[in-house]
Amino acid sequence: MEESLPTRILKARYYPRVSFLDAKIGYQPSFVWRSLCSARDIIQKGQRWNVGNGMKVRIWEDYWLEGFRTLDYRPQNCEYNVINDLLDGAGAWNHSLLLQLFPQQIATKIASTHINTLEHDSLYWEASSNGVFTCKSAYWIATETIKCFQESSLTHERKALKYVWLANIPGKVKIFAWRVCMNLLPTISNLTTKGLAPGSLNCVHCSALIEDTKHALFLCSWARDVWSSMSLVDLTDLVAEISIEVLLTTAKDRGQGTLELMLMVMWRIWCARNSKAHGGEEIEPNKIKESACVILEDFFRANADPEAHSITSNDASHVHWSPPPNGVIKINADGGISSRNSVA
């Protein structure tokens, strides 16, 4: 395979002095080379070195010791680079040198690794029983990698949605937050993917970038002005590197209504965005937090007094309906009064 014409052409063009696994993608790569490079991670996960004379296997970078993809114990100014440097004159492990370079446990594991200096180092495919690469085994490695990533993402998504539905906020804000987590907001980016792009593709507020959910709620300069006035700014500054779901779970972990306040401010930012997008009044950033807090306080107040009812059970037996006199129209009405503070 290494002597085939396609391999020799690719090697001459992209990696004349290094191995395929160490090659850079390079300048203006072809589609074939870019595709091959995208599969290297899978190959690196499934391959392992069988140590022979140790002339090719790198001590610190290659996967040759079972259970250790790489060894992170390299001392400063270490001159030992390949496995052969760890052998004595008889071709056996240099035990004193191993103890100098590695912790006791690692040195013992290396010393128990079989070597055969009469053979050359060779790569074998650890993912198959006979050591030979197969597309099927590579496929399983790829699917397991994707599965692990998806499970990690799904865990954050599930936690975030659970926290959203349990948050003490108005129902319409919960639905908004659910749409945020599911990337269902009608941002310019989402509308474009559905063929419903408006005239301009730029952000409604800053006109700098195509508007997606993160940009509209956090990364836009107008939205940043909103968050900069709040104690949550240290969290929202992280949103460029983490998902919104992780951001929400982190806010929940802070406690003290942090998640509720964040969701309310996100909702008010989106409302202000819609107001400007549809020709309405442009709201100042410093008004967003204020309006979010007012709405949240009103919601807390409305749901805080369970004693609010129209009449007490003791009074109910004395109340009965009576018809109006002749010629008089009677209108029945109902209301509730708090027994604690007499507020209707």
C-alpha positions in Angstrom: 0.0 0.0 0.0 2.8 2.4 0.9 4.4 1.8 -2.6 1.2 2.3 -4.5 1.1 5.2 -7.0 -1.7 7.2 -5.2 0.1 6.9 -1.9 3.4 8.1 -3.4 1.7 11.0 -5.0 0.0 12.1 -1.8 3.2 11.7 0.2 5.2 13.7 -2.3 2.6 16.5 -2.2 1.6 16.6 1.5 4.0 14.8 3.8 7.4 14.1 2.2 9.3 14.2 5.5 6.7 12.9 8.1 4.3 10.0 8.5 0.7 10.2 7.3 -0.6 10.5 10.9 1.7 13.5 11.6 1.1 15.3 8.3 -0.6 18.7 8.2 -3.6 19.3 6.0 -1.6 21.9 4.1 -2.4 24.8 1.9 -5.3 24.4 -0.6 -5.7 20.6 0.0 -7.5 18.5 -2.4 -10.9 17.0 -1.6 -9.3 13.5 -1.4 -6.6 14.6 1.0 -9.0 16.6 3.2 -11.2 13.5 3.4 -8.3 11.2 4.4 -7.2 13.7 7.1 -10.7 13.8 8.5 -10.4 10.0 9.2 -7.1 10.1 11.0 -8.6 10.4 14.4 -10.4 7.1 13.9 -7.2 5.4 12.7 -5.3 6.7 15.7 -8.0 5.4 18.1 -7.8 1.9 16.6 -4.1 1.4 15.9 -1.3 0.4 18.3 2.4 -0.3 18.0 3.9 -3.7 18.4 7.4 -3.0 19.7 10.3 -4.8 18.0 13.7 -3.1 18.0 12.1 0.2 19.1 13.7 2.3 16.4 10.4 3.7 15.0 8.2 3.9 18.1 8.2 7.3 19.8 8.2 7.1 23.6 6.0 10.0 24.4 3.8 10.5 21.3 2.8 7.0 20.1 0.4 4.4 21.5 2.5 1.4 22.4 1.9 0.9 26.2 -1.4 -0.8 26.9 -3.8 1.6 28.7 -1.8 4.7 27.8 -2.5 6.5 24.6 0.4 8.8 25.3 2.8 9.2 28.2 2.7 12.6 29.8 5.7 12.1 32.2 8.5 13.5 30.0 11.1 15.2 32.1 12.5 18.5 31.0 15.5 18.3 28.7 14.9 14.6 28.2 17.1 13.2 25.3 15.3 9.9 25.0 12.9 9.9 22.1 12.3 6.3 20.8 11.8 3.0 22.6 15.3 1.8 21.6 16.7 4.5 23.9 15.2 2.7 26.8 17.0 -0.6 26.1 20.4 -1.6 27.4 23.2 -3.1 25.3 21.7 -6.6 25.4 18.4 -5.4 24.0 16.5 -5.7 27.2 14.7 -2.9 29.2 17.1 -0.6 31.1 15.3 -0.8 34.5 17.3 1.9 36.2 16.6 4.3 33.4 12.9 3.5 33.5 12.8 4.3 37.2 14.5 7.6 36.5 12.0 8.6 33.8 8.7 7.2 35.0 6.7 6.7 38.2 7.1 3.3 39.8 3.8 1.9 38.5 4.5 3.0 34.9 8.1 1.8 35.0 6.9 -1.7 36.2 4.3 -1.9 33.4 6.9 -0.9 30.7 9.3 -3.5 32.1 6.7 -6.2 31.7 6.0 -5.3 28.1 7.4 -7.9 25.6 9.9 -6.8 23.0 11.8 -8.6 20.2 14.8 -6.7 19.0 15.2 -9.1 16.1 12.1 -7.7 14.5 11.1 -4.3 13.2 8.4 -2.2 14.9 5.0 -2.7 13.4 1.6 -1.3 13.6 -1.5 -3.4 14.1 -5.2 -2.8 14.3 -6.2 -3.2 17.9 -9.9 -3.0 17.1 -10.0 -6.4 15.3 -9.0 -9.8 16.7 -6.5 -10.5 14.0 -4.8 -7.1 14.0 -5.9 -6.3 10.5 -7.7 -3.1 9.6 -11.3 -3.5 8.4 -13.8 -0.9 7.4 -16.4 -2.6 9.7 -14.2 -2.2 12.8 -13.3 1.4 11.9 -17.1 2.1 11.5 -17.7 0.8 15.0 -15.0 3.0 16.4 -16.5 6.0 14.6 -20.0 5.3 15.8 -18.9 4.8 19.4 -17.0 8.1 19.3 -20.1 9.9 18.0 -22.3 8.1 20.5 -20.1 9.3 23.4 -20.2 12.9 22.2 -24.0 12.8 21.6 -24.6 11.2 25.1 -22.6 14.0 26.7 -24.5 16.7 24.7 -27.8 14.9 25.5 -27.1 14.9 29.2 -26.7 18.7 29.2 -29.7 19.1 27.0 -31.9 17.0 29.3 -30.7 18.7 32.4 -31.3 22.2 30.9 -34.8 21.3 29.8 -35.6 19.8 33.2 -34.5 23.0 34.9 -36.4 25.1 32.4 -39.7 23.4 33.1 -39.2 23.5 36.8 -38.2 27.2 36.9 -40.4 29.6 38.7 -41.2 31.8 35.7 -44.2 32.5 33.5 -45.3 29.7 31.2 -44.6 31.7 28.0 -41.0 32.2 29.1 -40.6 28.5 29.7 -41.8 27.9 26.1 -39.4 30.5 24.9 -36.5 28.9 26.8 -37.5 25.5 25.3 -37.4 26.9 21.8 -33.9 28.3 22.6 -32.6 24.9 23.7 -34.1 23.3 20.7 -32.8 26.0 18.3 -36.3 26.8 17.2 -36.2 30.6 17.5 -36.9 32.3 14.1 -33.5 33.9 13.9 -32.2 35.1 10.6 -29.9 32.1 10.4 -32.8 29.6 11.1 -35.1 31.4 8.6 -32.4 31.2 6.0 -32.0 27.4 6.3 -35.7 27.1 5.6 -35.6 29.4 2.6 -37.4 32.2 4.4 -34.5 34.7 4.7 -35.5 38.4 5.0 -34.0 41.1 2.9 -30.9 41.5 5.1 -29.0 38.6 6.6 -27.3 40.7 9.3 -28.1 41.1 12.9 -31.1 43.3 13.7 -29.2 45.3 16.3 -25.5 45.4 15.3 -25.7 44.5 11.6 -22.3 42.8 12.0 -22.9 39.1 11.6 -25.6 36.6 10.5 -27.9 36.3 13.5 -28.1 32.9 15.1 -29.5 32.1 18.6 -26.2 32.7 20.5 -25.6 35.9 18.6 -29.1 37.3 19.1 -29.2 36.6 22.9 -25.6 36.9 24.0 -22.9 37.8 21.5 -24.5 40.8 19.8 -22.9 44.1 21.0 -26.4 45.3 22.0 -27.0 42.1 24.0 -23.5 42.3 25.6 -24.5 45.8 26.9 -27.4 44.2 28.6 -25.4 41.4 30.2 -22.5 43.7 31.2 -24.7 45.5 33.7 -25.5 42.3 35.5 -23.7 39.9 37.8 -24.2 37.2 35.2 -21.7 38.7 32.8 -19.0 36.2 33.9 -21.3 33.4 32.8 -22.5 34.9 29.5 -18.9 35.6 28.5 -18.4 31.8 28.3 -21.2 31.2 25.8 -18.9 31.5 22.8 -17.1 28.3 24.0 -20.0 26.4 25.5 -23.5 25.5 24.5 -26.5 27.4 25.8 -27.6 24.2 27.6 -24.4 24.1 29.6 -24.8 27.8 30.3 -28.3 27.2 31.7 -27.2 24.2 33.9 -24.3 26.3 35.2 -26.7 29.1 36.1 -28.9 26.7 37.9 -26.0 25.4 39.9 -25.4 28.9 41.2 -28.8 28.9 42.9 -30.6 31.9 44.3 -32.8 32.5 41.3 -29.9 32.9 38.9 -31.5 30.7 36.2 -34.9 32.4 36.5 -33.3 35.9 36.1 -31.2 34.7 33.2 -34.2 33.2 31.3 -36.3 36.4 31.9 -33.5 38.6 30.6 -33.0 36.3 27.5 -36.8 36.6 26.9 -36.8 40.4 27.2 -33.8 40.6 24.9 -35.7 38.6 22.3 -38.8 40.7 22.7 -36.7 43.9 22.2 -35.1 42.3 19.1 -38.6 41.6 17.7 -39.8 45.1 18.4 -37.0 46.6 16.4 -37.2 44.0 13.6 -40.8 44.8 13.0 -40.5 48.6 13.1 -41.4 49.1 16.7 -39.7 51.1 19.4 -36.0 50.5 20.0 -35.5 49.6 23.7 -32.3 50.8 25.5 -30.1 48.0 26.9 -30.3 49.3 30.4 -34.1 48.9 30.4 -34.0 45.2 29.7 -32.9 44.0 33.1 -35.3 46.5 34.8 -38.3 45.2 32.9 -37.3 41.6 33.4 -37.0 42.1 37.2 -40.4 43.9 37.4 -42.2 41.1 35.5 -40.5 38.4 37.6 -41.4 40.2 40.8 -45.0 40.6 39.7 -45.1 36.9 38.9 -43.6 35.9 42.3 -46.1 38.2 44.0 -49.1 36.8 42.1 -48.1 33.2 43.0 -46.9 33.8 46.5 -50.2 34.0 48.5 -52.1 30.7 48.5 -54.7 32.3 50.8 -56.2 34.5 48.1 -59.7 33.3 47.5 -63.2 34.8 47.2 -64.7 33.7 50.5 -63.8 31.5 53.4 -65.3 28.0 53.9 -67.0 29.2 57.1 -68.8 32.0 55.2 -69.8 29.8 52.3 -72.8 28.3 54.2 -74.3 31.8 54.7 -74.1 32.8 51.1 -76.9 32.0 48.7 -78.2 33.5 45.5 -81.4 35.6 45.5 -83.3 36.8 42.4 -83.6 40.5 41.7 -86.8 42.4 42.2 -89.1 42.8 39.3 -87.9 45.3 36.7 -84.3 45.1 37.9 -81.4 43.4 36.0 -79.0 41.6 38.3 -75.4 41.0 37.2 -73.5 38.3 39.1 -69.7 38.8 39.6 -67.0 37.1 41.5 -63.7 38.1 43.0 -60.9 37.1 45.4 -59.5 38.9 48.4 -56.5 38.0 50.4 -57.3 37.5 54.1 -53.7 38.5 54.9 -53.6 42.0 53.5 -57.1 42.6 52.1 -55.7 43.0 48.6 -58.1 42.0 45.8 
